[in-house]
Amino acid sequence: MIAFDFTFFAVAIPAVLFASISKAGFGSGAAFASSAILALVLPPGVALGVMLPLLMLVDVAALRPYWGKWDARSAWWMIAGAVPGIAVGAAIYAAVPADAFRVLIGAICLAFVGYQMAKARGWLPNGNWPFSRFWASVTGTFAGFTSFVSHAGGPPVAVFLLGQGIGKTTYQATTILTFWAINSIKFVPYAFLGIFSAQTWLADLYLAPFALIGTWIGVRAHHWVSERFFFALTYTLLVVTGLRLLWIGLG
């Protein structure tokens, strides 16, 4: 049961605003934290059920501002790779703890930021990773699985896209398109697993306006900040996300 009291809204409204601003303006690397925040006042499965329709709403609302600005090749291969990842996530959703995967993703986030810092300081050869269909598909599989079990598909996608050295708007548009597809695909197994309920839909009805407000803020914030600041913020979010995932997984 969801108690629609002051505590619920005091926790849920900031969580949804954070997720929608992050998702609409700064990639999806840190949007997963909203589910973890909601899990403070809701069972984890209920938190996932509340957040998915709201994340899908943000995806749809943010598609138009970034329409056609994405890297279609990267998005397509990540989406294709996400399908088996989602299938595996659905098959083992109730059987395998997700903490091991959270630890792995957190370590990858921190290692990637360390790699970027080493490049910036000249400690490593400076250059971007070439596009690879194989690694795009692997990234999609990893993102599909982690997105299914904890809405944490953003970090692996961020690592793959940022490693190619793409511009901030291309990066943002590609994440929007990719997760619009991933979230739409995983909606069906979520429904079959009984993750949604009348109460999760009522919670979504209450919280939808805040998701749209956060989307509006995020899209505009994306254009207000410089590319250098944007990627500095993105790397900061990756560090925070990585540390949070390690904390959850090891705790």
PLY file of the C-alpha trace (Angstrom):
ply
format ascii 1.0
element vertex 251
property float x
property float y
property float z
element edge 250
property int vertex1
property int vertex2
end_header
0.00 0.00 0.00
1.17 3.52 -0.78
0.43 6.06 1.92
-0.18 9.32 0.07
0.88 11.44 3.02
3.27 14.33 3.58
6.30 12.03 3.81
5.52 10.40 0.47
5.22 13.70 -1.39
8.20 15.26 0.44
10.36 12.43 -0.89
8.66 11.69 -4.23
8.39 15.23 -5.64
12.14 16.05 -5.34
12.99 12.58 -6.66
10.83 13.03 -9.76
12.09 16.57 -10.36
15.69 15.38 -10.10
15.08 12.48 -12.47
13.27 14.55 -15.08
15.78 17.44 -15.03
18.69 15.01 -15.29
17.02 12.96 -18.00
15.83 15.89 -20.13
18.94 18.03 -19.85
21.96 16.05 -18.79
21.62 12.50 -20.04
20.21 9.61 -18.01
23.30 8.86 -15.95
21.86 9.97 -12.62
18.11 9.64 -13.20
18.17 6.14 -11.68
18.70 7.71 -8.25
15.02 8.66 -8.18
14.05 5.00 -7.72
16.55 4.66 -4.89
15.15 7.79 -3.23
11.58 6.53 -3.61
12.66 3.22 -2.09
13.14 5.13 1.16
9.37 5.31 1.51
8.19 2.50 -0.80
9.10 -1.15 -1.39
11.73 -1.29 -4.19
9.41 -3.06 -6.63
6.69 -0.46 -6.06
9.23 2.33 -6.56
10.19 0.83 -9.94
6.52 0.61 -10.92
5.89 4.23 -10.02
8.94 5.56 -11.83
8.70 3.78 -15.19
5.58 5.58 -16.53
7.04 8.90 -15.32
10.35 8.21 -17.08
8.40 7.32 -20.23
6.51 10.61 -19.95
9.82 12.50 -19.76
11.10 10.55 -22.79
8.09 11.55 -24.89
8.11 15.17 -23.72
11.84 15.53 -24.46
11.84 13.86 -27.88
10.62 16.89 -29.81
13.25 19.41 -28.58
16.05 17.01 -29.59
14.38 15.55 -32.69
16.85 14.45 -35.35
19.92 15.60 -33.39
20.89 12.12 -32.22
23.52 9.68 -33.43
21.09 7.25 -35.05
23.74 4.56 -35.61
24.71 4.38 -31.94
21.08 4.55 -30.81
19.96 1.77 -33.16
22.66 -0.71 -32.10
22.19 0.04 -28.40
18.41 -0.41 -28.71
18.90 -3.70 -30.57
21.32 -4.88 -27.92
18.93 -3.87 -25.13
16.28 -6.39 -26.19
18.15 -9.50 -24.92
19.25 -7.56 -21.84
15.63 -6.76 -21.00
14.65 -10.39 -21.64
17.31 -11.62 -19.22
16.27 -9.04 -16.65
12.65 -10.16 -16.88
13.62 -13.83 -16.62
15.71 -13.45 -13.47
14.04 -10.38 -11.95
12.92 -12.15 -8.80
15.74 -14.69 -8.57
19.05 -12.81 -8.69
20.00 -9.83 -6.51
20.88 -6.77 -8.54
23.55 -5.62 -6.08
26.37 -7.38 -7.93
25.45 -5.52 -11.11
25.17 -2.23 -9.25
28.71 -2.68 -7.95
30.01 -3.46 -11.43
28.30 -0.43 -13.01
29.50 1.83 -10.21
33.06 0.67 -10.73
32.80 1.28 -14.48
31.49 4.82 -13.90
34.38 5.71 -11.60
36.96 4.05 -13.83
35.69 5.95 -16.86
35.85 9.33 -15.13
39.36 8.47 -13.96
40.27 7.60 -17.54
38.92 10.94 -18.82
40.82 12.86 -16.14
44.04 11.02 -17.01
43.55 11.95 -20.69
42.92 15.59 -19.81
46.12 15.73 -17.76
48.15 14.17 -20.56
48.88 10.98 -18.67
47.33 8.91 -21.45
47.21 9.34 -25.24
44.39 11.74 -26.09
41.86 10.34 -28.51
38.31 9.08 -28.73
37.09 5.53 -29.11
35.97 4.64 -32.64
32.37 3.54 -33.08
31.88 -0.22 -32.85
28.66 -2.08 -33.55
29.81 -4.84 -31.22
30.44 -2.52 -28.27
27.27 -0.57 -28.99
25.30 -3.83 -28.79
27.13 -4.92 -25.62
26.41 -1.52 -24.09
22.74 -1.88 -25.04
22.52 -5.34 -23.49
24.08 -4.11 -20.28
21.85 -1.02 -20.27
18.72 -3.05 -21.02
19.36 -5.41 -18.13
20.33 -2.78 -15.56
17.51 -0.52 -16.70
15.05 -3.34 -16.17
16.16 -4.26 -12.66
16.83 -0.77 -11.29
16.29 1.95 -13.97
20.09 2.26 -13.95
20.79 1.93 -17.67
22.16 5.47 -18.00
25.77 4.98 -16.82
26.84 2.34 -19.39
25.26 4.39 -22.19
27.05 7.51 -20.94
30.38 5.67 -20.87
29.92 4.44 -24.45
28.74 7.75 -25.92
31.08 10.08 -24.06
34.02 7.85 -24.96
33.40 8.68 -28.63
33.82 12.40 -27.97
30.42 13.44 -29.33
28.94 16.90 -28.70
26.63 17.60 -25.79
23.41 17.92 -27.79
24.12 14.79 -29.83
24.85 12.95 -26.61
21.67 14.21 -24.97
19.45 13.49 -27.99
20.89 9.97 -28.35
20.19 9.12 -24.72
16.62 10.40 -25.04
15.95 8.30 -28.14
17.66 5.21 -26.73
15.78 5.21 -23.44
12.49 6.12 -25.06
12.81 2.78 -26.86
14.22 0.81 -23.91
11.55 2.03 -21.49
8.80 1.32 -24.03
10.08 -2.23 -24.54
10.37 -3.05 -20.85
6.89 -1.72 -20.09
5.35 -4.99 -21.36
7.28 -7.40 -19.08
6.77 -4.99 -16.17
3.03 -5.33 -16.72
3.19 -9.12 -16.94
5.25 -9.32 -13.73
2.58 -7.32 -11.86
4.88 -4.39 -11.06
2.11 -1.91 -11.87
-1.00 -1.54 -9.73
-3.89 0.84 -9.25
-1.88 2.62 -6.56
1.25 3.06 -8.70
-0.93 4.58 -11.43
-2.53 6.93 -8.89
0.94 7.96 -7.71
1.90 8.64 -11.33
-1.17 10.82 -11.76
-0.11 12.93 -8.76
3.53 13.15 -9.85
3.16 13.61 -13.63
3.00 17.46 -13.44
6.34 17.51 -11.63
7.86 15.23 -14.26
6.78 17.68 -16.97
8.04 20.69 -15.01
11.41 18.96 -14.55
11.53 18.16 -18.27
10.94 21.82 -19.15
13.70 22.91 -16.76
16.09 20.25 -18.02
15.68 21.10 -21.72
16.32 24.77 -21.06
19.22 24.13 -18.70
20.82 22.04 -21.44
21.02 25.12 -23.68
21.95 27.56 -20.93
25.22 25.89 -19.98
28.42 25.60 -22.02
29.66 22.30 -23.46
32.63 22.31 -21.08
30.40 22.85 -18.06
27.93 20.28 -19.37
30.48 17.49 -19.57
32.03 18.50 -16.25
28.57 18.20 -14.73
27.99 14.90 -16.53
31.22 13.46 -15.17
30.26 14.70 -11.72
26.91 12.97 -12.03
28.70 9.80 -13.13
30.89 9.95 -10.02
27.87 10.50 -7.78
25.98 7.75 -9.58
28.93 5.36 -9.36
29.44 6.00 -5.66
25.73 5.64 -4.97
25.59 2.34 -6.87
28.60 1.03 -4.94
27.01 2.15 -1.67
23.73 0.40 -2.50
25.38 -2.72 -3.89
27.90 -3.19 -1.07
25.52 -2.06 1.66
0 1
1 2
2 3
3 4
4 5
5 6
6 7
7 8
8 9
9 10
10 11
11 12
12 13
13 14
14 15
15 16
16 17
17 18
18 19
19 20
20 21
21 22
22 23
23 24
24 25
25 26
26 27
27 28
28 29
29 30
30 31
31 32
32 33
33 34
34 35
35 36
36 37
37 38
38 39
39 40
40 41
41 42
42 43
43 44
44 45
45 46
46 47
47 48
48 49
49 50
50 51
51 52
52 53
53 54
54 55
55 56
56 57
57 58
58 59
59 60
60 61
61 62
62 63
63 64
64 65
65 66
66 67
67 68
68 69
69 70
70 71
71 72
72 73
73 74
74 75
75 76
76 77
77 78
78 79
79 80
80 81
81 82
82 83
83 84
84 85
85 86
86 87
87 88
88 89
89 90
90 91
91 92
92 93
93 94
94 95
95 96
96 97
97 98
98 99
99 100
100 101
101 102
102 103
103 104
104 105
105 106
106 107
107 108
108 109
109 110
110 111
111 112
112 113
113 114
114 115
115 116
116 117
117 118
118 119
119 120
120 121
121 122
122 123
123 124
124 125
125 126
126 127
127 128
128 129
129 130
130 131
131 132
132 133
133 134
134 135
135 136
136 137
137 138
138 139
139 140
140 141
141 142
142 143
143 144
144 145
145 146
146 147
147 148
148 149
149 150
150 151
151 152
152 153
153 154
154 155
155 156
156 157
157 158
158 159
159 160
160 161
161 162
162 163
163 164
164 165
165 166
166 167
167 168
168 169
169 170
170 171
171 172
172 173
173 174
174 175
175 176
176 177
177 178
178 179
179 180
180 181
181 182
182 183
183 184
184 185
185 186
186 187
187 188
188 189
189 190
190 191
191 192
192 193
193 194
194 195
195 196
196 197
197 198
198 199
199 200
200 201
201 202
202 203
203 204
204 205
205 206
206 207
207 208
208 209
209 210
210 211
211 212
212 213
213 214
214 215
215 216
216 217
217 218
218 219
219 220
220 221
221 222
222 223
223 224
224 225
225 226
226 227
227 228
228 229
229 230
230 231
231 232
232 233
233 234
234 235
235 236
236 237
237 238
238 239
239 240
240 241
241 242
242 243
243 244
244 245
245 246
246 247
247 248
248 249
249 250
